[in-house]
Amino acid sequence: MANIKSAKKRVRQSEKNRLHNRYYAKTARNLVRAIRASKDSAEVATKLPVAMKQLDKLVKMNIIHRNKAANIKSSLALHANSLRA
């Protein structure tokens, strides 16, 4: 454990930020998982914009990399299009 006052504060801040980031990342993962598991095109059509928006927010908050978000969005769009066809 750190001895310096500023290092102790940094440890507290890091833990708080880690839990905050984990919550948002887990929420987005659950959305993505629900879309991929769904076989109903109407349900996917309603959930897809929400997931896209959430992924964009994660990129903006530096929780995930922009390329990872782009890859996930692309795969979700492919899944949604395959259900429509």
Steps between C-alpha positions, in 0.01 A plus 500: 500500500616851422642722774475838331174689541458572129569135413229388745258741336596369157426144617154609619431683173621207290271256679201732464570550129554127447158419646337778297659376175416140582132585546470670161703235319292219653176675405615531140616137494158386621330704226726350234446150638122545494506617140721214385282243678176637358341346192215754481569773246258747663670465837844541343381808310395668825811402698756575229492883519524485879806275479665718236448809714639323808810386311560854375475627858756242614740619232445861602571414866816305399365174642541305176705569190326653200601214272354244740173694505502517120555124476217426742264742323585342167433147622170608657393666175585183308293296746205740468519491120515122493180482704322734257595301192 
